[in-house]
Amino acid sequence: MPPHIRRAAELRDAGCVFAGCQAPTWFCDVHHLLHWAHGGETSLGNSALLCERHHTKVHSGYRVQRVGDRWRTWRPDGTEILIATTRLRT
């Protein structure tokens, strides 16, 4: 992945985009959403930051997709992984 696309993905994604993951950018790979071998281009629009664990999951049937300004994650059976948000105590 060219350095300028990696930097742009780091700024946009701020870490692993898999639902519920909080891995920082330096712990992530840039993943082609549509693999280059299947015609996917090397571009920011076809890229997502994923930690090693979740990068492996995506290559094993899980899926991430950017919808609007947020990332969504699906299991191999097509069900979406939804993470409840919690409020931090102040």
Biopython code that builds the backbone (N, CA, C, O; Angstrom):
import numpy as np
from Bio.PDB.StructureBuilder import StructureBuilder

atoms = [
    (1, "MET", "N", (0.858, -1.175, 0.000)),
    (1, "MET", "CA", (0.000, 0.000, 0.000)),
    (1, "MET", "C", (0.901, 1.235, 0.000)),
    (1, "MET", "O", (1.805, 1.333, 0.830)),
    (2, "PRO", "N", (0.673, 2.166, -0.906)),
    (2, "PRO", "CA", (1.480, 3.381, -0.932)),
    (2, "PRO", "C", (1.355, 4.156, 0.385)),
    (2, "PRO", "O", (0.283, 4.191, 0.989)),
    (3, "PRO", "N", (2.450, 4.772, 0.822)),
    (3, "PRO", "CA", (2.441, 5.494, 2.098)),
    (3, "PRO", "C", (1.355, 6.561, 2.204)),
    (3, "PRO", "O", (0.793, 6.747, 3.283)),
    (4, "HIS", "N", (1.045, 7.265, 1.119)),
    (4, "HIS", "CA", (0.034, 8.333, 1.207)),
    (4, "HIS", "C", (-1.364, 7.759, 1.455)),
    (4, "HIS", "O", (-2.179, 8.403, 2.114)),
    (5, "ILE", "N", (-1.652, 6.570, 0.946)),
    (5, "ILE", "CA", (-2.956, 5.941, 1.202)),
    (5, "ILE", "C", (-3.004, 5.431, 2.638)),
    (5, "ILE", "O", (-4.033, 5.549, 3.304)),
    (6, "ARG", "N", (-1.907, 4.872, 3.116)),
    (6, "ARG", "CA", (-1.863, 4.422, 4.513)),
    (6, "ARG", "C", (-2.112, 5.602, 5.455)),
    (6, "ARG", "O", (-2.924, 5.502, 6.375)),
    (7, "ARG", "N", (-1.416, 6.714, 5.226)),
    (7, "ARG", "CA", (-1.599, 7.892, 6.090)),
    (7, "ARG", "C", (-3.047, 8.383, 6.062)),
    (7, "ARG", "O", (-3.610, 8.727, 7.101)),
    (8, "ALA", "N", (-3.637, 8.413, 4.885)),
    (8, "ALA", "CA", (-5.034, 8.861, 4.760)),
    (8, "ALA", "C", (-5.972, 7.898, 5.488)),
    (8, "ALA", "O", (-6.919, 8.339, 6.139)),
    (9, "ALA", "N", (-5.719, 6.581, 5.387)),
    (9, "ALA", "CA", (-6.545, 5.589, 6.092)),
    (9, "ALA", "C", (-6.385, 5.749, 7.607)),
    (9, "ALA", "O", (-7.361, 5.628, 8.348)),
    (10, "GLU", "N", (-5.174, 6.016, 8.066)),
    (10, "GLU", "CA", (-4.951, 6.223, 9.501)),
    (10, "GLU", "C", (-5.733, 7.434, 10.003)),
    (10, "GLU", "O", (-6.337, 7.387, 11.075)),
    (11, "LEU", "N", (-5.720, 8.509, 9.234)),
    (11, "LEU", "CA", (-6.461, 9.711, 9.638)),
    (11, "LEU", "C", (-7.962, 9.461, 9.637)),
    (11, "LEU", "O", (-8.664, 9.890, 10.553)),
    (12, "ARG", "N", (-8.455, 8.773, 8.621)),
    (12, "ARG", "CA", (-9.891, 8.525, 8.505)),
    (12, "ARG", "C", (-10.371, 7.512, 9.540)),
    (12, "ARG", "O", (-11.377, 7.743, 10.210)),
    (13, "ASP", "N", (-9.657, 6.383, 9.677)),
    (13, "ASP", "CA", (-10.143, 5.270, 10.484)),
    (13, "ASP", "C", (-9.733, 5.340, 11.952)),
    (13, "ASP", "O", (-10.472, 4.861, 12.812)),
    (14, "ALA", "N", (-8.586, 5.919, 12.259)),
    (14, "ALA", "CA", (-8.097, 6.096, 13.635)),
    (14, "ALA", "C", (-7.874, 4.779, 14.375)),
    (14, "ALA", "O", (-7.794, 4.779, 15.603)),
    (15, "GLY", "N", (-7.772, 3.671, 13.668)),
    (15, "GLY", "CA", (-7.536, 2.358, 14.284)),
    (15, "GLY", "C", (-8.330, 1.297, 13.547)),
    (15, "GLY", "O", (-8.919, 1.564, 12.499)),
    (16, "CYS", "N", (-8.343, 0.094, 14.099)),
    (16, "CYS", "CA", (-9.052, -1.028, 13.481)),
    (16, "CYS", "C", (-10.545, -0.698, 13.361)),
    (16, "CYS", "O", (-11.165, -0.238, 14.319)),
    (17, "VAL", "N", (-11.113, -0.937, 12.174)),
    (17, "VAL", "CA", (-12.516, -0.590, 11.924)),
    (17, "VAL", "C", (-13.486, -1.719, 12.268)),
    (17, "VAL", "O", (-14.697, -1.520, 12.182)),
    (18, "PHE", "N", (-12.994, -2.891, 12.652)),
    (18, "PHE", "CA", (-13.866, -4.019, 12.994)),
    (18, "PHE", "C", (-14.668, -3.650, 14.244)),
    (18, "PHE", "O", (-14.121, -3.089, 15.193)),
    (19, "ALA", "N", (-15.950, -3.963, 14.240)),
    (19, "ALA", "CA", (-16.849, -3.591, 15.339)),
    (19, "ALA", "C", (-16.276, -3.980, 16.703)),
    (19, "ALA", "O", (-15.919, -5.135, 16.934)),
    (20, "GLY", "N", (-16.196, -3.010, 17.587)),
    (20, "GLY", "CA", (-15.767, -3.245, 18.952)),
    (20, "GLY", "C", (-14.271, -3.245, 19.186)),
    (20, "GLY", "O", (-13.838, -3.283, 20.338)),
    (21, "CYS", "N", (-13.463, -3.202, 18.133)),
    (21, "CYS", "CA", (-12.005, -3.249, 18.300)),
    (21, "CYS", "C", (-11.463, -1.845, 18.554)),
    (21, "CYS", "O", (-11.944, -0.864, 17.987)),
    (22, "GLN", "N", (-10.465, -1.773, 19.407)),
    (22, "GLN", "CA", (-9.848, -0.491, 19.716)),
    (22, "GLN", "C", (-8.356, -0.499, 19.433)),
    (22, "GLN", "O", (-7.609, 0.293, 20.009)),
    (23, "ALA", "N", (-7.912, -1.399, 18.540)),
    (23, "ALA", "CA", (-6.492, -1.459, 18.198)),
    (23, "ALA", "C", (-6.071, -0.152, 17.530)),
    (23, "ALA", "O", (-6.780, 0.357, 16.662)),
    (24, "PRO", "N", (-4.921, 0.393, 17.931)),
    (24, "PRO", "CA", (-4.454, 1.658, 17.354)),
    (24, "PRO", "C", (-3.938, 1.476, 15.921)),
    (24, "PRO", "O", (-3.710, 0.355, 15.468)),
    (25, "THR", "N", (-3.762, 2.584, 15.230)),
    (25, "THR", "CA", (-3.332, 2.559, 13.832)),
    (25, "THR", "C", (-2.029, 1.803, 13.636)),
    (25, "THR", "O", (-1.887, 1.064, 12.661)),
    (26, "TRP", "N", (-1.078, 1.972, 14.540)),
    (26, "TRP", "CA", (0.231, 1.332, 14.368)),
    (26, "TRP", "C", (0.164, -0.185, 14.477)),
    (26, "TRP", "O", (1.126, -0.870, 14.129)),
    (27, "PHE", "N", (-0.952, -0.717, 14.951)),
    (27, "PHE", "CA", (-1.145, -2.156, 15.115)),
    (27, "PHE", "C", (-1.928, -2.753, 13.940)),
    (27, "PHE", "O", (-2.231, -3.946, 13.937)),
    (28, "CYS", "N", (-2.253, -1.929, 12.953)),
    (28, "CYS", "CA", (-3.159, -2.328, 11.870)),
    (28, "CYS", "C", (-2.454, -2.449, 10.522)),
    (28, "CYS", "O", (-1.418, -1.833, 10.273)),
    (29, "ASP", "N", (-3.062, -3.272, 9.659)),
    (29, "ASP", "CA", (-2.704, -3.373, 8.245)),
    (29, "ASP", "C", (-3.767, -2.630, 7.452)),
    (29, "ASP", "O", (-4.883, -2.427, 7.930)),
    (30, "VAL", "N", (-3.414, -2.229, 6.241)),
    (30, "VAL", "CA", (-4.409, -1.661, 5.340)),
    (30, "VAL", "C", (-4.941, -2.815, 4.490)),
    (30, "VAL", "O", (-4.187, -3.489, 3.788)),
    (31, "HIS", "N", (-6.236, -3.024, 4.569)),
    (31, "HIS", "CA", (-6.900, -4.133, 3.881)),
    (31, "HIS", "C", (-7.626, -3.611, 2.645)),
    (31, "HIS", "O", (-8.306, -2.586, 2.705)),
    (32, "HIS", "N", (-7.479, -4.329, 1.507)),
    (32, "HIS", "CA", (-8.267, -4.030, 0.308)),
    (32, "HIS", "C", (-9.681, -4.588, 0.531)),
    (32, "HIS", "O", (-9.828, -5.793, 0.737)),
    (33, "LEU", "N", (-10.699, -3.763, 0.496)),
    (33, "LEU", "CA", (-12.073, -4.240, 0.667)),
    (33, "LEU", "C", (-12.461, -5.192, -0.458)),
    (33, "LEU", "O", (-13.039, -6.249, -0.208)),
    (34, "LEU", "N", (-12.146, -4.819, -1.695)),
    (34, "LEU", "CA", (-12.268, -5.729, -2.827)),
    (34, "LEU", "C", (-10.839, -6.063, -3.220)),
    (34, "LEU", "O", (-10.091, -5.191, -3.662)),
    (35, "HIS", "N", (-10.462, -7.315, -3.062)),
    (35, "HIS", "CA", (-9.083, -7.736, -3.275)),
    (35, "HIS", "C", (-8.596, -7.322, -4.660)),
    (35, "HIS", "O", (-9.340, -7.387, -5.639)),
    (36, "TRP", "N", (-7.344, -6.898, -4.725)),
    (36, "TRP", "CA", (-6.771, -6.441, -5.994)),
    (36, "TRP", "C", (-6.812, -7.539, -7.052)),
    (36, "TRP", "O", (-6.938, -7.241, -8.239)),
    (37, "ALA", "N", (-6.709, -8.809, -6.643)),
    (37, "ALA", "CA", (-6.749, -9.922, -7.599)),
    (37, "ALA", "C", (-8.128, -10.059, -8.250)),
    (37, "ALA", "O", (-8.270, -10.710, -9.285)),
    (38, "HIS", "N", (-9.147, -9.437, -7.633)),
    (38, "HIS", "CA", (-10.513, -9.474, -8.161)),
    (38, "HIS", "C", (-10.910, -8.127, -8.763)),
    (38, "HIS", "O", (-12.094, -7.846, -8.948)),
    (39, "GLY", "N", (-9.914, -7.302, -9.067)),
    (39, "GLY", "CA", (-10.173, -6.017, -9.710)),
    (39, "GLY", "C", (-10.263, -4.839, -8.767)),
    (39, "GLY", "O", (-10.552, -3.725, -9.203)),
    (40, "GLY", "N", (-10.024, -5.055, -7.479)),
    (40, "GLY", "CA", (-10.078, -3.950, -6.526)),
    (40, "GLY", "C", (-8.882, -3.031, -6.683)),
    (40, "GLY", "O", (-7.743, -3.490, -6.772)),
    (41, "GLU", "N", (-9.143, -1.739, -6.717)),
    (41, "GLU", "CA", (-8.057, -0.785, -6.894)),
    (41, "GLU", "C", (-7.379, -0.473, -5.567)),
    (41, "GLU", "O", (-7.964, -0.646, -4.498)),
    (42, "THR", "N", (-6.149, -0.016, -5.654)),
    (42, "THR", "CA", (-5.420, 0.430, -4.477)),
    (42, "THR", "C", (-5.745, 1.905, -4.294)),
    (42, "THR", "O", (-5.135, 2.778, -4.912)),
    (43, "SER", "N", (-6.728, 2.163, -3.422)),
    (43, "SER", "CA", (-7.196, 3.526, -3.187)),
    (43, "SER", "C", (-7.735, 3.626, -1.766)),
    (43, "SER", "O", (-7.992, 2.611, -1.119)),
    (44, "LEU", "N", (-7.903, 4.839, -1.292)),
    (44, "LEU", "CA", (-8.475, 5.042, 0.036)),
    (44, "LEU", "C", (-9.900, 4.496, 0.093)),
    (44, "LEU", "O", (-10.295, 3.905, 1.097)),
    (45, "GLY", "N", (-10.663, 4.686, -0.958)),
    (45, "GLY", "CA", (-12.042, 4.215, -0.987)),
    (45, "GLY", "C", (-12.180, 2.701, -0.941)),
    (45, "GLY", "O", (-13.245, 2.187, -0.601)),
    (46, "ASN", "N", (-11.123, 1.986, -1.278)),
    (46, "ASN", "CA", (-11.147, 0.517, -1.269)),
    (46, "ASN", "C", (-10.282, -0.028, -0.140)),
    (46, "ASN", "O", (-9.814, -1.164, -0.211)),
    (47, "SER", "N", (-10.066, 0.770, 0.897)),
    (47, "SER", "CA", (-9.161, 0.395, 1.980)),
    (47, "SER", "C", (-9.814, 0.526, 3.344)),
    (47, "SER", "O", (-10.703, 1.353, 3.550)),
    (48, "ALA", "N", (-9.358, -0.302, 4.267)),
    (48, "ALA", "CA", (-9.793, -0.224, 5.663)),
    (48, "ALA", "C", (-8.640, -0.655, 6.553)),
    (48, "ALA", "O", (-7.897, -1.573, 6.207)),
    (49, "LEU", "N", (-8.486, -0.003, 7.691)),
    (49, "LEU", "CA", (-7.481, -0.444, 8.662)),
    (49, "LEU", "C", (-8.053, -1.586, 9.490)),
    (49, "LEU", "O", (-9.151, -1.478, 10.035)),
    (50, "LEU", "N", (-7.304, -2.680, 9.580)),
    (50, "LEU", "CA", (-7.696, -3.836, 10.382)),
    (50, "LEU", "C", (-6.496, -4.353, 11.142)),
    (50, "LEU", "O", (-5.405, -4.461, 10.583)),
    (51, "CYS", "N", (-6.687, -4.678, 12.428)),
    (51, "CYS", "CA", (-5.622, -5.311, 13.193)),
    (51, "CYS", "C", (-5.427, -6.730, 12.640)),
    (51, "CYS", "O", (-6.267, -7.228, 11.891)),
    (52, "GLU", "N", (-4.331, -7.364, 13.007)),
    (52, "GLU", "CA", (-4.020, -8.690, 12.460)),
    (52, "GLU", "C", (-5.143, -9.696, 12.714)),
    (52, "GLU", "O", (-5.513, -10.456, 11.820)),
    (53, "ARG", "N", (-5.675, -9.697, 13.914)),
    (53, "ARG", "CA", (-6.750, -10.639, 14.257)),
    (53, "ARG", "C", (-7.965, -10.460, 13.351)),
    (53, "ARG", "O", (-8.496, -11.433, 12.817)),
    (54, "HIS", "N", (-8.401, -9.213, 13.181)),
    (54, "HIS", "CA", (-9.591, -8.957, 12.383)),
    (54, "HIS", "C", (-9.311, -9.032, 10.886)),
    (54, "HIS", "O", (-10.208, -9.354, 10.107)),
    (55, "HIS", "N", (-8.090, -8.741, 10.479)),
    (55, "HIS", "CA", (-7.713, -8.913, 9.074)),
    (55, "HIS", "C", (-7.854, -10.394, 8.701)),
    (55, "HIS", "O", (-8.347, -10.721, 7.621)),
    (56, "THR", "N", (-7.426, -11.273, 9.585)),
    (56, "THR", "CA", (-7.566, -12.713, 9.359)),
    (56, "THR", "C", (-9.036, -13.101, 9.294)),
    (56, "THR", "O", (-9.425, -13.892, 8.435)),
    (57, "LYS", "N", (-9.859, -12.561, 10.186)),
    (57, "LYS", "CA", (-11.302, -12.868, 10.181)),
    (57, "LYS", "C", (-11.963, -12.439, 8.871)),
    (57, "LYS", "O", (-12.796, -13.162, 8.325)),
    (58, "VAL", "N", (-11.589, -11.260, 8.371)),
    (58, "VAL", "CA", (-12.178, -10.772, 7.125)),
    (58, "VAL", "C", (-11.801, -11.692, 5.955)),
    (58, "VAL", "O", (-12.590, -11.865, 5.026)),
    (59, "HIS", "N", (-10.621, -12.269, 5.997)),
    (59, "HIS", "CA", (-10.222, -13.210, 4.947)),
    (59, "HIS", "C", (-10.813, -14.596, 5.188)),
    (59, "HIS", "O", (-10.590, -15.515, 4.400)),
    (60, "SER", "N", (-11.569, -14.746, 6.282)),
    (60, "SER", "CA", (-12.211, -16.025, 6.609)),
    (60, "SER", "C", (-13.734, -15.906, 6.614)),
    (60, "SER", "O", (-14.411, -16.731, 7.227)),
    (61, "GLY", "N", (-14.280, -14.899, 5.942)),
    (61, "GLY", "CA", (-15.728, -14.822, 5.789)),
    (61, "GLY", "C", (-16.422, -13.641, 6.432)),
    (61, "GLY", "O", (-17.553, -13.327, 6.062)),
    (62, "TYR", "N", (-15.781, -12.970, 7.389)),
    (62, "TYR", "CA", (-16.372, -11.754, 7.958)),
    (62, "TYR", "C", (-16.241, -10.635, 6.933)),
    (62, "TYR", "O", (-15.450, -10.742, 5.996)),
    (63, "ARG", "N", (-17.016, -9.555, 7.104)),
    (63, "ARG", "CA", (-16.981, -8.468, 6.130)),
    (63, "ARG", "C", (-17.111, -7.132, 6.836)),
    (63, "ARG", "O", (-17.900, -6.985, 7.769)),
    (64, "VAL", "N", (-16.335, -6.163, 6.388)),
    (64, "VAL", "CA", (-16.486, -4.778, 6.837)),
    (64, "VAL", "C", (-16.828, -3.928, 5.624)),
    (64, "VAL", "O", (-16.370, -4.187, 4.511)),
    (65, "GLN", "N", (-17.648, -2.902, 5.865)),
    (65, "GLN", "CA", (-18.058, -2.016, 4.778)),
    (65, "GLN", "C", (-18.295, -0.631, 5.353)),
    (65, "GLN", "O", (-18.852, -0.490, 6.441)),
    (66, "ARG", "N", (-17.877, 0.376, 4.630)),
    (66, "ARG", "CA", (-18.126, 1.753, 5.041)),
    (66, "ARG", "C", (-19.482, 2.178, 4.491)),
    (66, "ARG", "O", (-19.718, 2.129, 3.284)),
    (67, "VAL", "N", (-20.357, 2.590, 5.379)),
    (67, "VAL", "CA", (-21.697, 3.055, 5.008)),
    (67, "VAL", "C", (-21.816, 4.488, 5.511)),
    (67, "VAL", "O", (-21.881, 4.736, 6.715)),
    (68, "GLY", "N", (-21.843, 5.409, 4.582)),
    (68, "GLY", "CA", (-21.834, 6.817, 4.985)),
    (68, "GLY", "C", (-20.517, 7.150, 5.652)),
    (68, "GLY", "O", (-19.450, 6.980, 5.061)),
    (69, "ASP", "N", (-20.593, 7.620, 6.877)),
    (69, "ASP", "CA", (-19.371, 7.985, 7.592)),
    (69, "ASP", "C", (-19.002, 6.991, 8.693)),
    (69, "ASP", "O", (-18.201, 7.310, 9.571)),
    (70, "ARG", "N", (-19.583, 5.782, 8.652)),
    (70, "ARG", "CA", (-19.236, 4.799, 9.685)),
    (70, "ARG", "C", (-19.003, 3.424, 9.080)),
    (70, "ARG", "O", (-19.476, 3.111, 7.988)),
    (71, "TRP", "N", (-18.265, 2.619, 9.819)),
    (71, "TRP", "CA", (-17.964, 1.250, 9.406)),
    (71, "TRP", "C", (-18.973, 0.295, 10.017)),
    (71, "TRP", "O", (-19.411, 0.474, 11.153)),
    (72, "ARG", "N", (-19.334, -0.720, 9.246)),
    (72, "ARG", "CA", (-20.227, -1.779, 9.736)),
    (72, "ARG", "C", (-19.546, -3.116, 9.502)),
    (72, "ARG", "O", (-18.753, -3.263, 8.572)),
    (73, "THR", "N", (-19.858, -4.095, 10.354)),
    (73, "THR", "CA", (-19.205, -5.405, 10.317)),
    (73, "THR", "C", (-20.254, -6.506, 10.302)),
    (73, "THR", "O", (-21.226, -6.457, 11.056)),
    (74, "TRP", "N", (-20.055, -7.503, 9.439)),
    (74, "TRP", "CA", (-20.968, -8.641, 9.331)),
    (74, "TRP", "C", (-20.243, -9.960, 9.534)),
    (74, "TRP", "O", (-19.088, -10.119, 9.139)),
    (75, "ARG", "N", (-20.944, -10.907, 10.160)),
    (75, "ARG", "CA", (-20.451, -12.273, 10.332)),
    (75, "ARG", "C", (-20.607, -13.029, 9.004)),
    (75, "ARG", "O", (-21.302, -12.566, 8.100)),
    (76, "PRO", "N", (-19.954, -14.197, 8.894)),
    (76, "PRO", "CA", (-20.095, -14.993, 7.670)),
    (76, "PRO", "C", (-21.542, -15.375, 7.350)),
    (76, "PRO", "O", (-21.874, -15.573, 6.181)),
    (77, "ASP", "N", (-22.412, -15.483, 8.365)),
    (77, "ASP", "CA", (-23.812, -15.854, 8.105)),
    (77, "ASP", "C", (-24.669, -14.652, 7.682)),
    (77, "ASP", "O", (-25.871, -14.797, 7.460)),
    (78, "GLY", "N", (-24.058, -13.474, 7.570)),
    (78, "GLY", "CA", (-24.768, -12.285, 7.116)),
    (78, "GLY", "C", (-25.349, -11.421, 8.208)),
    (78, "GLY", "O", (-25.878, -10.347, 7.920)),
    (79, "THR", "N", (-25.269, -11.860, 9.475)),
    (79, "THR", "CA", (-25.780, -11.026, 10.563)),
    (79, "THR", "C", (-24.757, -9.946, 10.907)),
    (79, "THR", "O", (-23.548, -10.181, 10.906)),
    (80, "GLU", "N", (-25.273, -8.772, 11.198)),
    (80, "GLU", "CA", (-24.394, -7.658, 11.523)),
    (80, "GLU", "C", (-23.943, -7.735, 12.979)),
    (80, "GLU", "O", (-24.717, -8.109, 13.860)),
    (81, "ILE", "N", (-22.701, -7.382, 13.216)),
    (81, "ILE", "CA", (-22.181, -7.304, 14.580)),
    (81, "ILE", "C", (-22.483, -5.899, 15.087)),
    (81, "ILE", "O", (-21.967, -4.913, 14.560)),
    (82, "LEU", "N", (-23.314, -5.821, 16.105)),
    (82, "LEU", "CA", (-23.697, -4.545, 16.690)),
    (82, "LEU", "C", (-23.099, -4.455, 18.090)),
    (82, "LEU", "O", (-23.226, -5.379, 18.894)),
    (83, "ILE", "N", (-22.462, -3.355, 18.361)),
    (83, "ILE", "CA", (-21.822, -3.136, 19.657)),
    (83, "ILE", "C", (-22.594, -2.037, 20.375)),
    (83, "ILE", "O", (-22.759, -0.934, 19.854)),
    (84, "ALA", "N", (-23.057, -2.351, 21.564)),
    (84, "ALA", "CA", (-23.769, -1.348, 22.361)),
    (84, "ALA", "C", (-22.784, -0.276, 22.807)),
    (84, "ALA", "O", (-21.642, -0.573, 23.158)),
    (85, "THR", "N", (-23.233, 0.953, 22.790)),
    (85, "THR", "CA", (-22.391, 2.034, 23.288)),
    (85, "THR", "C", (-22.685, 2.229, 24.771)),
    (85, "THR", "O", (-23.830, 2.115, 25.209)),
    (86, "THR", "N", (-21.667, 2.515, 25.516)),
    (86, "THR", "CA", (-21.825, 2.750, 26.942)),
    (86, "THR", "C", (-21.295, 4.130, 27.275)),
    (86, "THR", "O", (-20.408, 4.652, 26.601)),
    (87, "ARG", "N", (-21.840, 4.696, 28.300)),
    (87, "ARG", "CA", (-21.372, 5.996, 28.740)),
    (87, "ARG", "C", (-20.290, 5.801, 29.785)),
    (87, "ARG", "O", (-20.384, 4.925, 30.646)),
    (88, "LEU", "N", (-19.267, 6.626, 29.696)),
    (88, "LEU", "CA", (-18.223, 6.611, 30.696)),
    (88, "LEU", "C", (-18.685, 7.426, 31.898)),
    (88, "LEU", "O", (-19.350, 8.452, 31.757)),
    (89, "ARG", "N", (-18.323, 6.953, 33.060)),
    (89, "ARG", "CA", (-18.660, 7.706, 34.267)),
    (89, "ARG", "C", (-17.722, 8.891, 34.387)),
    (89, "ARG", "O", (-16.531, 8.790, 34.090)),
    (90, "THR", "N", (-18.267, 10.008, 34.822)),
    (90, "THR", "CA", (-17.435, 11.199, 34.991)),
    (90, "THR", "C", (-17.268, 11.544, 36.438)),
    (90, "THR", "O", (-16.595, 12.522, 36.766)),
]
sb = StructureBuilder()
sb.init_structure("model")
sb.init_model(0)
sb.init_chain("A")
sb.init_seg("    ")
for serial, (resi, resn, name, xyz) in enumerate(atoms, 1):
    if name == "N":
        sb.init_residue(resn, " ", resi, " ")
    sb.init_atom(name, np.array(xyz, "f"), 0.0, 1.0, " ", f" {name:<3s}", serial, name[0])
structure = sb.get_structure()
